[in-house]
Amino acid sequence: MDITKKQFPIGIQNFAELRQGNYYYVDKTAKIIELINTSKYIFLSRPRRFGKSLTIDTIAQLFAGNKELFTGLYAEQQWQWDTQYPVLRISFGGGASSENNKVGDVISDTLQFLEEKWEITNVKATHSGRLKTIIEHCHQVTGNKVVILVDEYDKPILDNLSDSPKAISIRNELRDFYGVIKDSDAHIHFAMLTGVSKFSKINLFSGLNNLYDVTLDERFSALCGYTQTELESVFAPELEQVDLEELKKWYNGYNWTGEAVYNPFDVLLFLSNPQKLYKNYWIETGNATFLMDKLLNENTHIHQLIGRLIDSQNLSQFEISDISIIALLFQTGYLTIDKMMLKPSVRYTLKFPNIEVQQSLSESLLLKYIAHAKDDMLLKQSQLYEAVLQHDLDNIESIIKAFFSSIPHNWHRNNTIANYEGYWASVFYALFASLGFQTITEDATSLGNIDMTLIVDKHVYIFEFKVVGGENEQSQGTALAQIKNKQYADKYKLPERIIHQIGIEFNKNSHTVVFDRAGGRNLRGFTVN
């Protein structure tokens, strides 16, 4: 095993630069060759910063026949190097496309580069006509069919999701452009498109019925990202002082029906950090404003999506005019596959992939849900975190009281969502989930589902939520009574465990929080009103 330390390839998407420099590299060429041999037309969806662009560039170098870049890799001996193919690359991975003509500019600049490279002077008027000419010309002058690689095919659309008419206009422009691939089939050896989302073939890939989607193909679950074995092998020189279990909890967990993987961006930034800080690296680079607003505006509560059965169609695609929030959360990497069921049809349950995503998404939702100033919320989070670690119920009570009472009165008055149990449960769930604790929603028992279970060390906190009305600030006892009547605690009763039965009754009129505790051996309960 090579124990020599190397540089971290942070942000490097150029395969030649990575291989020619002194960088760590995880050899994915075995999977890439298997992928290429799977179908003539390939589609792959992965979240941003997950290695899609590097994968595309690696494929480009294979087809271009640059064998010297693959010395010591699987592909060196397993690729057919005797044939070189003309490679046409198109990328929309640059800056945000805020105007329609921005997309046209990117396409035009790319086509102009290819026309100059291949010395094409007979330039057509339309983008689709120019691309068709380039494809046919490359086939004719080289004698070999063309390889087409489109990276971040959907980025111009995603950049404009908050403006549906503009997004639809961009989609239509791209549809005409991508349609050339189908019409040029006789001149194409291989084509691959990558992106974050999967739009309907009817609306974007009309005619490309043979486009094979490998997104949920278990063989390619680990095509992008690092497996546990890859991490421990390639990055061994950097792991001497690293708690691998903690690293796994924070950055592993992404799954596309096969082997789970680490977010590569997180791994590189974590290992390159001299202090080896567990923090939110990947989330810091993105803008989730559209996602947060959509969750709030549609009264969608994240805790209700965790563990819910989703069919494959709802998970794999969405439309601009009717965006599935579940598909959006999955495709952007905020949720990942937990379990897959094959009967009566293919269905999935979803979960947070890791602590980083759970904390970050929950914190972002809290800021949207309660209109708190961020510094005030961070203070209360820190106080609650320490109180939970110490299992100090008195302190937990006072912090939760302060937290809910600090929500501005105008927010309640102006948002009808505050009248519903789902909203209050979401705030409560997001508050604890943002602290990184093991938080289970709709926790199944023999007599019903626990609204929320929090597990910290040997302590188990069982929560049941109710929204009540009236001006009485005394507990009505309905939530705690349900926990006891349905014997929710039985699921977790072990001699070494301390179980806290906690009824939460949110008063939608007074917005007050009152604790009503019930004692017992290894049991302690309180009710929030």
N, C-alpha and C positions, 0 to 999 in steps of 0.2 A: 504493500500500500504506500502511495506517495504521500509523505507527511510534510512536504514543502508547502509553505504558505504562498498563496497567490493573491491576485487582485480580485475584487468583487465586480462582476459585470453589471453594475447597476445602470439601468437605462440603455444598455447596449443591445441593439436589435440587428446589428450587422454581423453575420456569421463569420465572414472573413476577418473582421477586426477582432472578434472574440477569440478565434483560433490562432491568429498570428500574434496576439498579445499574451501576456502572462496572466490569463484569467481562469477562474474555475469554470468548468463546463460539464454539465450533466448530459451524457450521450443519449439522445432520443432517436438516433437514426434507425434503430431496429423497428421502433413503432412507426416512424415516418415511412419507411419502405413498405411495411405492412399496410399502412394507410393508402399509399399510392397504388398498391396492387388490389385494393378493395373495389374501386370504381373509377370510371373515367371522369366523372363529375362529383366533387366532394364539397360538402358544406359543414363547417364547424363553428359552433357558438361557444364562447367562453367569456368570462368577465374581463373587464379592462385590466391591463398590466398582468396578464397571466401567461405571456410568452407566445401569443399568436403571431406577432410580427417576426419574431426570431424563427418560429417554425416555418413560416412562409419563406423567409430568406434562406433557410437551410434547404428547403425543397428546390428553390431557384438554383442554388449552387450545385445540387445533385444533377439536375437536368442540364445545367450548363457544362457539366463534365469537369469541374474543378477538383480533381481527385486529391491534389496536394493538401487541401483543407481538411480532409477526412482521415489523415494519417493516424492510425491507432484507434479509430472508431469502428463500430460495427459495419458501417457502409463501405469502408475501404475494401473489404473482401466480398461484400454481398451485393454491391450495385453493379449494373452493367455499364461500364465506363466507355465502351467502344462507340456509343452513339451520343451525340450532343444535340440538344433541342433548342430552338429559339424560344426564349422566355420573355413573355410580356407581363410586366408587373404594374399593377394599378393600386394606389393606396389613397385612402381618404382619412388617414390617421393624423393629419395635421391639426391646425387650430379649429376652433368652433366655426361652423357654417351658419352664420346668422342671416345671410341674405341668399336669395335664390341664385343670383349670378355667381356666388362664391363656388357653388358646386360646378357650375359650368366652367369657371376659371380653372378649377383643379383638373377637370376632365381635359380641357383644352391644353393646359400646360403639359399634362402627361402624354397626350397624343402628339403634341409638337416634339417632345423629347424623343419619343419612339420613331417618329417620322424622320427626324434628323439622324438618329442612330442608324436607321436602316436605309437612309438615303432615298426617301420617298418624296417625289416632287409633285405627283399627281394627287393633290390634296382635295378631298371631297368637302362639301359645304357643311354637312351635319356631323355631329359627334359619332353617331352610329355608323354613318358611311365611312368616316375616317378610320374607325376601329376595324371595320370589315376589310377595308383596303390593306391595312397593316397586317392583319392575320393572313390574308391570302398572299401578300407579297413575301412575308417571312417563310411561308411554306414553299413558295415557288423558288426563291433564291437559295434556300438551304437544302431543299429536298426532304426535309423532315417536318412533320407536323408540329404545331405550336403548343406551348405550355402557357396557360393563362392563370395568373395568380392575383386575386383581388383581396386586399387586406382592409379590414374595417369598412366593409361594403355599406354598412348601415349608419355610420357615424353622422353623415349630413342630416339624416332623418332624426336620429336621437338628439342631436343638438337643438332641434326645433320642435320637440314634442309638446312644449307648452303653447305652441301656435299651430293648431291642427291644420288650417288651410295652407300654411307655408310648408308644413311637413308633408302634406299630401302632394303639393306641387313638386317638391323635391323628389318624392317617391316616384311620381310619374316620369320625371326626367330620367331618373336612374333606371326605371323599368325599360324605357326605350333603349337605353345604353346597354343594359345587361342582355336585352333580347338578341343582340348580335351574336352572343355565344351560342345560342340555339341554332341560329341561321348559318353558323360557320362550322357546324359539327364535322364536316368532311375534312376540315383543315386543322382540327384540334386533336392533340394527343392526350392532354390531361388539363383539367381546370379545377381550381379550388377557390372557394370564397370563405372568408372568415369574418366574424363580427360578434357583437354582444348579443343581439336579438335575432329572432327568427320571424320574419314577416311571411305572410301567406304567399305560397307559390303563385296563386291566382293574381295577387295584387302586385307582386314584384318580380317573380320569376316565371311569368307566363310562358308556357311551352317547354320549360326545363323540367319536365316531369321525371327525368332520370337523374336529377340532382340528389345524391345520396347523403342524407344527414347523419353524421357520425357523432353528433353531440351526446346522445345517450347510448352509444354503442360501448358496452363494457370493455371491449378490447382497447378502446382509446380513452378510457377515463383518466389515465395517467399520461396522456400525450403531452399535455401542458401542466406545469407544476412539478413539484418534487415529491417522490414517494419517501417513506421512512428509510428504506434501504439506500436510496440515492443520496438522501441527506447525510446519513451516517458514513457512507463511503466517500463521496466526493468532498464533503466539507469536514472530514475528520480532523484536520489540523486546527480547525476553529472551534471545536466542540468540547475541548478539555474541561472548561469551567462552566459548561452549559447544562442545566437541568433539562434533560430531553423530554421528560414527562410534562413539564411546565411549558416547554416550547411547543409541544404537540397540542396542548390544550388551547394555546393562544393562536396558533397559525395553521394547524392542520385541519382536516375535517371536510374539505371540499370533495364531493363525490358525484360522479355521473354514471352510476350503476356498476362501477367496478372498484378498483383500488382507490382509496382515499389519498389525497395529495395535500401538500403544503402550498400556500400562496407563495410563489417564488420571490415576489417583490418584498414581502414581509421578511422572508428568510435572509435575503441579501442585506437589507437595511438593519435587521437585528444583529446579524453576525458582524457587520462592519462597525457597529456602535461599540466603542471601547468599554462602555459601562454595561453592555448587554441588557438594555432596558426593555421590559415588556410593555409595549405601548402600541398605539394605533398608528401604524405606518401606512398601510394601504388605504384606509379610510380617509386619511388626511389629504390624499392626492385627488379626491373626487368631489363632485358637487351633487349632493343628493336632494337638493331643494325641490325639484319636480316630484321626486318620489315621496318626500315627506308631505308635501301639499296634497298629493293625490290620496295618500292614506287618510289624511285628516278630512278632506273634502268629501270623500266617499264613505265616511264613518266606518272605515275598515280598521279593525284592531288586530295588531300583529300577534297577540297571544292566542287569538282564535284561529290563526292560520297554522300555527305550530302543531304538527301531528294530525292535521286534517287530511282526509283522503282526496287526492287530486288525480284526475285522469290525464293520460299522456297528451291528449290534444290541448287541454287547457294549459299545460305546463310548457309546451314546446313552441307556441307562437302567439302573436297578438296583432291586432289591427290598430292603426292610428286613431280611428274613430271610436274604437271600443277596446281600450288597452286593459288587458287582464292584469290586475295588481299582483296576483300570484306569479304569473309568468314573468312580470317585470322584476319582482324580487328575486326570483330564481335565476333568471338570465343575467342579472347584474351582480350576482354573487352574494346577496344578503341572506338568502336561504339556499339550502342544498338538500340533496336527497338523503333521507334517513332510511326508509325501507321501501321495497318494491313488492307489490303483489301481482300475480299473473292471472288470477281468476276472481270473478268472472271475466274481467278484462284487465289490461295493464293499468295499474294505479300506483300512486306514490304517496308517501308521507314526507313532510319536509321538516327541517330543523335549522337552527343557526349552525353554521359550520364550526365556529370556534368562539373563544372569549372576545377576541378583538371585534368581531362583527356584532355579537350580542351586546356588548357594552356600547359600541359606537352608535348603532341604530337605535337602541333604547334611549340613549342620552339625547340624540337628535329628536326623537319623538317626544320626549319629555318637554323639551324647549318649545315644541309646537303645541303640545297638549295644554300646557299650563301658563304660557306666556310669562315665565319667570325670567328675571335677569340671570345670565349664565353664571356670574360669580356667586350669586346667592344660592343657585341650585347646586353648584359644585361644593359649597360649604356644607349644605345639608346632606349631600351624598357622602361626604367624608365623615360627617358625624354619625350617620346611619351605619356606614360600613364598620366603624369601630364598635358601635353598640351591638351590631349583629355578631361580630367576632367574639365579643365578650358575653353574648347572650343575656344582655342587660335589658329586660323587658320594660323596666321603668323608663329607661332612656329611649328605647325604641318608641314607646308610647309618646313621649314628649316631642321627639323629632318628627314623627308622622303627623301629630297634631299641628306642629308649626308649619310643616310642609304644605298641608292642605289648606290651612287657614291663610297662608300667604298668597294663594291664587287670587288675583285681582277680582273684585266683585263684578266689575264690568265684563270680565271674560265670561262668567257664568250667565250674565244677563243677555249677552249678545250671541251665545252659542247654545243652541238647543241640544247639541250633542251631550252637554253636561247633565241632561235629564236621564240618560240611559246608563244601565249597569255596565254595558260594554266599555263606555268611556272611563268610568271610575276604575274598573278592573284593569284597563289598559294603563292608566296612570300608575296604579299600584304595581302592576307587573313590570312596567318599564323602569320604575324607580329601583326595584330590586335587581332586575336583569342588568341594568346599567352598572351595577357594582361587580358583576362577573360571577355571582353566586349561581349554583345549580338550581335552576328555576323550572319547574314542570307545570304546564297548564293542562287542564282537562285530564287530570291524573286518574286513570280508571281504577275502580274498586268493584267488588262484587255487588254492591248496592247502589252504585252511582259514580259520578265523576267529581273528584275534588277540583274546585276552581283553580287553585294554585298550591303547589307544594314547594317549599324552600328547604333545601338540605345543606346544612353547614356543620361539618364535623359530625358529632354524634347527635346533634339536635335536628329535629324535623319539625318544621312549621307548616301546619295545615290551615289553609285559608278558604273561607267561603264568603262570597260577596253578595250583598243585597243593597238595592237602592230603596230607601223609604222616604215618605213624605211627612208632613206635619211639622209643628214647631217644638214638639217634645224632644229634648236633647238627651233623654234617657234611652238606654238600649231597649229595643223591642225584642231582642233575643232570638230572632228568627234564623239568622245565619249560624250562630253557634249551636242552636238546637238542631239544625240540619246535620251538622258535623257529628253530633252525638247520636242522633236517631239513626243515621245511616252508618254509624260505626266506622267512619273513615280512618280513624287511628289504628284500627286492627291491622291494616296493611303494613304498618311500619313498627308494630310492637315487637321489640326485642329487649332483653334485659339491659343491654348497654345503652339503649337509646332514651333520649328525653324528648317527649312529643309535646308540642305546643298547639293546642286547638284554638284557632283564631277566627272568630266570626267578624266580618267587616260589614257594617251597615252604614252606607253613605247617605246622609240626609241631603236631598237635593234642594230643600228649601233653606235650611239654616247653614248648610255647608260646614257643619261642626263635626268634630271627631271626638267620640266618647268611648273610653275603654271599659269593658265589663269583664273582669277576670273570673275564671272558675279554676279551682285547684284540684289536686289529686296526685296520686303516686305516679311519678314519671310523666305527669300530664299537667299542663298549665294553659289556661285559655284566656283570651280577652276579646272583647267585641268592640269594633269601631262603629260609631254612629255618625 
